[in-house]
Amino acid sequence: MPTISAFQYVPPFAQGLVRDLRVRWALDEAGLPYEVRLIGRADQSAPDYLALQPFGQVPMLQEGDFAMFESGAIVLHIAQRSGALFPKDEAGRARAASWLFAALNTLEPPIQQLAAIDLFFGAEEWARLRRPGALDDVHVRLRQLAAWLGERDYLDGAFSAGDLMMTTVLRLLRHTSIIDEYPTLRAYQARCEARPAFQKALRDQMAVFERA
């Protein structure tokens, strides 16, 4: 049975956003049981954990002698292994992978920059000056994403690993009302988050923090 790593505790603003949520969701969509290895601050610099996750982050996935890290790579691995998050045809799988990487490489950097400004540096002068440009960068990508979605329920046909990753990236804006400015994206995010596997993954992650 695979084991994933997750934090024992994070501050409230990060709860429900930590990247092990992506892997939990993918495993639940695939119907694959898993165990969780909870780590604290000291574990992040422990040699045995760094041997599995060189940067001391979460998540990592381990199964026997096999281990890997980075949430995008893990979700891609789960999708390829189970077939639950990828179309059956080669072209469909390629498009789903494209959307997975688009979420991580095209959408997440500007969204993460805005979130960092708001949540960590809002009181600093440079952040006040940078925020309008950072906000513009986010809107550019959201307009493009909304234009692609149009009347589609999902990014490319049925729900896939690309939708899973895109939804978790859009969640990084939850401290704002920006998504509300895009009814297409708001409905899309709600549709994806209504999936039973997402609801289970979120409950499981939040239960850890509630116990802590």
Backbone bond lengths (Angstrom), bond angles and torsions (degrees), N, CA, C in turn:
res aa  C-N    CA-C-N  psi(-1)  N-CA   C-N-CA  omega(-1)  CA-C   N-CA-C  phi
1 M - - - 1.459 - - 1.534 109.55 -
2 P 1.332 117.67 132.79 1.459 118.81 -179.96 1.525 112.27 -68.01
3 T 1.320 115.11 151.43 1.461 122.96 174.28 1.518 108.07 -119.86
4 I 1.327 116.65 134.82 1.454 121.08 174.48 1.522 108.29 -115.87
5 S 1.321 116.35 154.69 1.456 119.91 176.89 1.520 109.89 -99.03
6 A 1.322 115.02 150.35 1.463 122.10 179.10 1.521 107.92 -152.24
7 F 1.317 116.57 156.55 1.449 120.57 179.26 1.526 111.15 -76.62
8 Q 1.327 115.26 144.09 1.464 120.31 174.81 1.516 111.12 -66.55
9 Y 1.339 115.67 -34.34 1.466 119.36 -177.11 1.521 109.10 -159.89
10 V 1.318 115.86 143.80 1.462 123.07 169.22 1.521 107.45 -138.69
11 P 1.329 118.89 159.30 1.465 121.07 178.41 1.526 111.29 -59.93
12 P 1.325 117.28 156.42 1.467 120.47 -176.46 1.521 115.05 -53.01
13 F 1.354 118.37 -35.92 1.463 118.83 -176.94 1.522 112.38 -64.81
14 A 1.360 116.62 -21.32 1.461 120.39 -178.71 1.520 113.19 -99.21
15 Q 1.299 117.47 -11.24 1.460 119.93 -177.25 1.525 110.12 -67.16
16 G 1.318 115.81 132.67 1.457 120.97 -175.27 1.514 113.34 87.62
17 L 1.336 116.66 0.38 1.464 121.23 179.88 1.515 112.97 -121.04
18 V 1.334 118.43 -15.89 1.459 120.94 -176.47 1.529 108.78 -58.93
19 R 1.315 116.15 142.71 1.457 120.75 -166.71 1.525 115.67 -70.64
20 D 1.319 118.11 -10.46 1.467 117.29 171.87 1.525 110.62 -64.18
21 L 1.354 117.01 -20.76 1.462 120.15 176.59 1.516 110.61 -57.03
22 R 1.320 117.72 -38.25 1.458 121.39 -179.11 1.526 110.95 -62.43
23 V 1.322 115.56 -42.97 1.458 119.65 -177.90 1.523 110.71 -73.37
24 R 1.317 116.83 -40.89 1.469 119.66 175.74 1.537 109.65 -56.26
25 W 1.319 116.07 -46.85 1.462 121.22 -177.97 1.530 110.44 -61.37
26 A 1.328 116.54 -45.76 1.465 119.75 -179.45 1.522 111.39 -62.14
27 L 1.328 117.00 -44.03 1.464 120.42 179.12 1.526 110.97 -63.81
28 D 1.325 116.62 -39.87 1.471 119.46 179.07 1.525 111.52 -68.50
29 E 1.330 117.72 -38.32 1.469 120.40 175.46 1.522 110.37 -61.67
30 A 1.319 115.87 -37.40 1.472 120.82 -178.32 1.522 112.57 -81.34
31 G 1.331 117.26 -8.53 1.455 120.63 -178.44 1.513 113.09 70.46
32 L 1.334 116.92 28.43 1.457 121.58 -178.47 1.527 110.07 -101.35
33 P 1.322 118.65 120.21 1.472 120.28 177.11 1.527 110.18 -68.83
34 Y 1.315 116.09 154.10 1.461 120.11 -179.24 1.520 109.80 -154.03
35 E 1.318 114.99 162.57 1.454 121.66 174.09 1.521 108.74 -111.99
36 V 1.325 116.09 162.15 1.462 121.10 -177.50 1.520 109.72 -121.80
37 R 1.307 116.21 131.08 1.455 122.88 172.78 1.526 107.47 -103.13
38 L 1.317 117.34 110.41 1.456 121.57 -179.47 1.523 109.59 -84.89
39 I 1.313 115.84 134.08 1.453 120.17 -179.89 1.526 110.39 -124.38
40 G 1.322 115.53 150.06 1.450 122.72 174.81 1.515 110.63 -109.89
41 R 1.334 116.05 -172.60 1.462 120.23 -176.47 1.531 111.68 -59.91
42 A 1.333 116.75 -42.52 1.465 119.68 -178.40 1.524 111.70 -64.10
43 D 1.336 116.78 -34.80 1.466 120.34 -179.22 1.520 111.82 -65.04
44 Q 1.327 117.57 -27.17 1.458 120.88 -175.84 1.527 112.68 -64.75
45 S 1.322 116.78 -23.32 1.464 119.89 178.61 1.524 112.58 -111.48
46 A 1.334 116.74 9.54 1.459 120.69 179.71 1.525 109.83 -75.95
47 P 1.330 117.59 137.36 1.471 120.09 -177.30 1.524 113.48 -56.35
48 D 1.333 117.86 -38.61 1.460 118.71 -177.42 1.521 111.45 -67.30
49 Y 1.354 117.28 -32.07 1.461 118.75 178.24 1.523 110.59 -79.42
50 L 1.338 117.49 -38.71 1.462 120.13 178.59 1.526 111.78 -64.35
51 A 1.320 117.17 -22.99 1.463 120.30 175.67 1.527 111.25 -69.11
52 L 1.322 116.03 -20.80 1.461 121.13 179.63 1.526 112.23 -102.46
53 Q 1.340 115.72 -34.62 1.462 122.12 -178.97 1.524 106.96 -134.37
54 P 1.320 118.82 95.41 1.463 121.90 -170.31 1.523 115.06 -57.81
55 F 1.351 117.33 -19.59 1.451 120.44 -176.64 1.527 112.44 -104.86
56 G 1.337 116.50 3.30 1.450 120.32 177.27 1.512 114.37 70.74
57 Q 1.326 117.39 17.94 1.457 121.50 -177.32 1.535 110.62 -96.21
58 V 1.316 115.67 -179.20 1.462 122.36 169.47 1.527 106.60 -124.64
59 P 1.334 115.64 150.98 1.464 127.80 3.26 1.524 111.62 -96.93
60 M 1.302 114.50 164.27 1.448 122.33 160.67 1.527 105.94 -125.88
61 L 1.306 115.74 159.61 1.457 121.70 177.63 1.520 107.92 -125.03
62 Q 1.327 115.67 132.84 1.469 121.24 -179.81 1.514 109.18 -134.07
63 E 1.315 115.22 137.27 1.464 121.29 176.13 1.520 107.72 -147.38
64 G 1.328 115.56 103.59 1.458 119.70 -174.20 1.516 110.02 65.33
65 D 1.327 116.69 -128.65 1.458 121.33 179.12 1.530 112.65 -84.52
66 F 1.319 116.53 -4.45 1.465 121.48 -177.30 1.528 109.47 -91.38
67 A 1.324 117.12 133.93 1.457 121.36 176.44 1.522 109.07 -147.47
68 M 1.325 115.94 148.39 1.455 120.95 175.90 1.519 108.76 -151.99
69 F 1.337 116.23 166.51 1.460 120.95 -179.37 1.518 108.88 -140.62
70 E 1.343 115.53 176.54 1.459 126.70 -173.54 1.534 109.92 78.84
71 S 1.336 114.52 120.89 1.464 119.84 -173.21 1.522 112.21 -60.50
72 G 1.336 118.03 -39.36 1.459 119.72 179.71 1.512 112.46 -63.87
73 A 1.323 116.09 -43.16 1.465 120.03 179.03 1.517 111.06 -64.83
74 I 1.331 116.16 -39.03 1.468 119.54 -179.06 1.521 110.63 -67.48
75 V 1.328 116.89 -44.85 1.470 120.00 179.00 1.524 109.82 -61.67
76 L 1.326 117.38 -42.06 1.468 120.67 177.58 1.527 110.21 -60.56
77 H 1.314 117.16 -43.00 1.465 121.80 178.85 1.527 110.93 -61.07
78 I 1.324 116.28 -44.92 1.468 120.06 179.99 1.525 110.28 -63.42
79 A 1.323 116.03 -42.52 1.465 119.92 179.89 1.525 111.26 -62.47
80 Q 1.321 116.53 -43.10 1.465 120.33 179.94 1.522 111.36 -67.92
81 R 1.317 116.31 -35.22 1.460 120.37 -176.14 1.524 111.84 -75.75
82 S 1.310 116.88 -41.58 1.462 119.32 -171.00 1.522 113.25 -95.40
83 G 1.330 116.87 -29.81 1.459 119.85 -174.67 1.517 113.76 81.08
84 A 1.338 117.62 -5.69 1.462 119.93 -175.64 1.518 112.47 -73.54
85 L 1.330 117.09 -24.94 1.458 120.28 -173.99 1.524 113.06 -114.53
86 F 1.309 116.48 9.42 1.461 121.98 178.33 1.522 109.50 -128.44
87 P 1.335 118.01 143.77 1.464 120.18 170.95 1.529 110.24 -62.36
88 K 1.294 115.62 164.29 1.466 120.28 -178.20 1.525 112.40 -79.92
89 D 1.333 117.89 -26.74 1.454 119.98 -177.29 1.529 110.96 -87.96
90 E 1.313 115.95 151.42 1.464 121.53 -174.95 1.522 111.99 -61.57
91 A 1.324 116.77 -42.15 1.461 119.72 -179.28 1.529 110.78 -64.90
92 G 1.328 116.25 -39.62 1.459 120.04 178.27 1.517 112.07 -64.89
93 R 1.334 116.21 -39.21 1.461 120.11 177.70 1.529 110.92 -64.47
94 A 1.311 115.89 -38.80 1.464 119.67 179.30 1.523 111.10 -65.66
95 R 1.326 116.38 -40.37 1.465 118.71 179.60 1.523 110.81 -68.05
96 A 1.335 117.46 -39.33 1.464 120.44 178.19 1.520 110.66 -62.77
97 A 1.330 116.81 -40.97 1.463 120.42 177.18 1.523 110.57 -64.58
98 S 1.327 116.47 -37.54 1.464 119.85 178.48 1.520 110.95 -60.46
99 W 1.328 116.36 -42.74 1.462 119.48 179.80 1.526 111.74 -70.06
100 L 1.323 117.58 -34.20 1.460 120.05 176.05 1.531 109.69 -59.84
101 F 1.327 116.75 -46.95 1.458 119.68 -179.24 1.524 112.07 -73.81
102 A 1.327 117.31 -29.40 1.468 119.52 174.99 1.524 110.42 -62.84
103 A 1.324 116.10 -40.21 1.469 119.68 177.82 1.517 110.60 -60.44
104 L 1.330 116.91 -43.69 1.458 121.28 -175.85 1.523 113.01 -78.23
105 N 1.330 117.58 -37.39 1.461 120.79 -170.74 1.521 114.35 -100.87
106 T 1.335 117.45 -26.12 1.462 120.37 -176.47 1.522 112.63 -106.97
107 L 1.321 117.44 -40.90 1.464 121.12 -178.73 1.521 113.17 -89.54
108 E 1.327 117.16 -44.36 1.466 118.62 -171.97 1.526 113.94 -66.28
109 P 1.343 121.53 -40.55 1.472 118.62 -177.60 1.533 114.13 -56.99
110 P 1.338 120.73 -50.49 1.471 117.80 178.83 1.526 112.76 -68.32
111 I 1.329 117.32 -35.50 1.465 119.45 179.28 1.524 110.25 -67.23
112 Q 1.324 116.87 -42.26 1.460 120.50 179.58 1.527 110.93 -66.01
113 Q 1.330 117.14 -36.48 1.456 119.48 178.29 1.529 110.71 -63.32
114 L 1.331 116.93 -44.39 1.460 119.73 178.43 1.521 111.06 -63.54
115 A 1.313 117.44 -42.86 1.462 120.87 179.38 1.529 110.78 -62.54
116 A 1.329 117.29 -40.41 1.463 120.14 179.21 1.520 111.26 -64.54
117 I 1.327 116.74 -42.17 1.465 120.53 177.36 1.523 110.01 -58.75
118 D 1.322 116.50 -48.18 1.462 120.60 -175.56 1.521 112.75 -69.33
119 L 1.324 116.75 -41.48 1.458 120.27 -169.76 1.527 113.65 -91.97
120 F 1.327 117.27 -23.48 1.461 119.53 -174.90 1.527 114.38 -119.06
121 F 1.324 117.72 -29.30 1.460 119.35 -170.40 1.528 113.39 -126.92
122 G 1.306 118.16 15.09 1.459 121.45 -173.23 1.509 114.32 -56.95
123 A 1.325 118.13 -28.35 1.469 120.90 -177.15 1.516 112.78 -84.36
124 E 1.316 118.18 -7.17 1.457 120.85 -175.91 1.528 110.73 -90.36
125 E 1.319 115.93 145.73 1.461 121.46 -175.47 1.525 111.72 -62.35
126 W 1.339 117.30 -41.95 1.459 119.14 -178.48 1.525 110.95 -61.72
127 A 1.348 115.90 -35.27 1.462 119.68 -179.63 1.524 110.76 -68.46
128 R 1.333 116.60 -39.00 1.473 120.09 177.28 1.517 110.81 -61.20
129 L 1.318 116.04 -38.15 1.459 120.16 -179.48 1.527 111.96 -75.33
130 R 1.301 117.13 -34.59 1.466 121.53 -176.54 1.516 112.58 -80.34
131 R 1.344 118.25 -27.38 1.461 119.98 -170.48 1.526 114.14 -57.58
132 P 1.346 121.46 -43.76 1.477 118.73 -179.83 1.525 112.83 -57.15
133 G 1.331 117.30 -41.69 1.459 119.62 178.30 1.511 111.83 -67.94
134 A 1.337 116.58 -39.79 1.462 120.19 178.11 1.523 110.80 -63.43
135 L 1.327 116.18 -38.91 1.465 120.44 178.61 1.524 110.30 -65.76
136 D 1.312 117.22 -41.31 1.463 120.37 177.32 1.528 110.92 -60.07
137 D 1.334 116.89 -41.64 1.458 120.54 179.55 1.528 111.25 -60.74
138 V 1.316 116.47 -39.65 1.463 120.71 178.53 1.521 110.51 -65.07
139 H 1.329 116.63 -44.78 1.459 119.58 -178.23 1.528 111.56 -64.17
140 V 1.311 117.58 -35.93 1.467 119.91 177.18 1.520 109.98 -56.95
141 R 1.321 116.98 -49.19 1.459 120.45 -177.27 1.527 111.75 -69.97
142 L 1.315 117.04 -37.65 1.467 118.80 179.96 1.526 111.10 -67.76
143 R 1.322 117.51 -38.12 1.466 119.57 176.93 1.524 110.49 -62.61
144 Q 1.330 116.30 -41.52 1.463 119.91 179.44 1.524 111.13 -65.36
145 L 1.319 116.26 -41.55 1.466 119.97 179.45 1.525 110.68 -65.54
146 A 1.329 116.89 -44.14 1.461 120.42 179.22 1.524 111.24 -63.03
147 A 1.325 117.05 -38.59 1.468 120.26 178.91 1.520 110.40 -64.01
148 W 1.326 117.63 -38.99 1.462 120.04 178.09 1.524 110.96 -66.46
149 L 1.306 116.16 -45.07 1.468 118.98 -177.01 1.525 111.13 -61.01
150 G 1.333 116.65 -47.99 1.458 118.89 -179.58 1.514 111.98 51.15
151 E 1.331 116.53 -119.35 1.463 122.25 179.70 1.523 112.79 -93.96
152 R 1.324 117.84 3.30 1.454 120.55 -178.24 1.532 110.99 -70.59
153 D 1.320 115.83 147.15 1.462 119.88 171.43 1.519 110.82 -77.52
154 Y 1.335 116.04 -36.86 1.460 121.46 -178.06 1.523 108.86 -133.41
155 L 1.310 116.87 173.95 1.460 121.23 -171.98 1.516 113.26 -65.78
156 D 1.336 116.51 -34.70 1.460 119.08 -178.38 1.524 108.65 -154.32
157 G 1.324 116.53 81.95 1.461 119.31 -179.87 1.511 111.53 79.89
158 A 1.341 116.73 -124.29 1.456 121.57 -177.05 1.528 110.85 -78.52
159 F 1.317 116.31 162.50 1.458 122.32 176.22 1.522 109.99 -55.73
160 S 1.329 115.96 136.65 1.463 120.45 -177.50 1.521 110.08 -143.47
161 A 1.338 115.24 -179.21 1.463 120.87 176.71 1.519 111.33 -59.03
162 G 1.326 117.55 -29.39 1.460 120.00 176.70 1.510 112.26 -63.70
163 D 1.325 117.01 -42.53 1.464 120.97 177.50 1.526 110.92 -66.47
164 L 1.316 116.33 -40.32 1.465 120.54 178.89 1.526 109.89 -57.76
165 M 1.321 116.47 -49.68 1.457 119.50 -177.71 1.516 111.32 -68.03
166 M 1.322 117.61 -41.30 1.460 120.49 -179.12 1.526 110.57 -62.04
167 T 1.311 117.36 -40.84 1.458 120.84 -179.68 1.514 111.33 -62.86
168 T 1.340 117.08 -42.68 1.464 119.10 -179.67 1.527 111.07 -67.08
169 V 1.326 117.85 -30.46 1.457 120.48 176.26 1.526 110.52 -70.27
170 L 1.319 117.44 -44.61 1.468 120.31 178.79 1.525 111.52 -60.74
171 R 1.324 117.14 -29.69 1.465 120.56 179.35 1.531 112.43 -63.80
172 L 1.333 117.23 -20.15 1.459 120.19 178.84 1.525 111.99 -66.05
173 L 1.327 117.41 -12.96 1.465 122.20 178.20 1.518 112.37 -94.88
174 R 1.304 118.49 10.89 1.466 120.13 -172.89 1.525 112.98 -66.37
175 H 1.326 118.61 -18.03 1.463 120.90 177.60 1.529 111.17 -78.89
176 T 1.327 117.04 -1.92 1.458 122.93 178.99 1.533 109.20 -121.78
177 S 1.329 115.26 177.66 1.474 120.93 173.97 1.526 110.46 -110.09
178 I 1.325 116.24 20.76 1.466 119.97 -173.48 1.524 111.91 -62.40
179 I 1.317 117.41 -42.65 1.470 119.54 -178.15 1.523 111.17 -61.28
180 D 1.314 117.61 -29.83 1.466 120.56 179.28 1.520 111.86 -62.69
181 E 1.322 117.27 -20.51 1.462 120.49 178.17 1.530 111.89 -75.99
182 Y 1.328 116.54 -7.82 1.465 122.15 -178.20 1.533 108.46 -127.03
183 P 1.341 117.26 86.42 1.470 119.67 -176.96 1.528 113.14 -54.04
184 T 1.325 117.44 -34.98 1.466 120.30 178.95 1.522 110.53 -62.09
185 L 1.334 117.16 -44.62 1.456 121.23 -179.53 1.519 111.62 -72.16
186 R 1.317 116.38 -37.07 1.467 119.74 177.98 1.523 110.54 -61.81
187 A 1.326 117.19 -43.64 1.461 121.11 178.67 1.520 111.08 -67.78
188 Y 1.324 116.21 -38.80 1.465 121.16 178.64 1.525 110.74 -62.68
189 Q 1.328 116.72 -48.52 1.458 120.14 179.98 1.529 110.96 -61.85
190 A 1.322 116.41 -43.34 1.468 119.99 179.03 1.525 111.05 -62.91
191 R 1.317 116.88 -38.83 1.469 121.51 179.24 1.530 110.88 -62.29
192 C 1.315 115.35 -44.42 1.463 119.37 -179.20 1.531 111.33 -70.07
193 E 1.311 116.79 -41.18 1.459 120.09 -178.25 1.521 112.44 -72.76
194 A 1.310 118.02 -14.68 1.468 121.08 177.14 1.525 111.79 -79.72
195 R 1.303 117.41 -10.11 1.462 119.96 -179.57 1.527 110.23 -63.59
196 P 1.329 117.88 136.85 1.471 120.39 -177.83 1.525 113.18 -55.66
197 A 1.326 117.75 -36.30 1.463 119.88 -178.80 1.524 111.13 -66.19
198 F 1.321 117.56 -37.84 1.464 119.05 176.36 1.517 110.66 -65.72
199 Q 1.318 116.22 -45.09 1.465 119.86 -178.93 1.523 110.86 -59.72
200 K 1.314 117.22 -40.25 1.468 120.38 178.36 1.525 110.68 -66.60
201 A 1.326 117.18 -45.57 1.458 120.70 -179.11 1.521 111.17 -60.82
202 L 1.321 116.47 -42.21 1.462 120.07 179.67 1.530 110.88 -65.99
203 R 1.327 116.83 -43.64 1.472 119.61 178.32 1.526 110.70 -59.96
204 D 1.322 115.89 -42.59 1.458 119.34 -177.50 1.526 111.15 -65.75
205 Q 1.341 116.70 -40.84 1.464 118.25 177.99 1.524 111.09 -66.35
206 M 1.315 116.87 -45.23 1.460 120.11 -177.29 1.523 111.94 -66.70
207 A 1.326 117.21 -31.23 1.471 120.42 179.44 1.521 110.62 -61.35
208 V 1.332 117.17 -35.48 1.469 120.67 178.03 1.521 110.18 -61.89
209 F 1.300 116.97 -45.36 1.473 121.23 -177.97 1.530 110.84 -69.68
210 E 1.316 116.47 -36.23 1.463 119.39 178.69 1.530 111.31 -65.59
211 R 1.334 116.73 -37.89 1.463 119.85 177.02 1.521 111.42 -67.47
212 A 1.355 115.29 -34.06 1.463 118.97 -179.38 1.522 112.14 -70.82
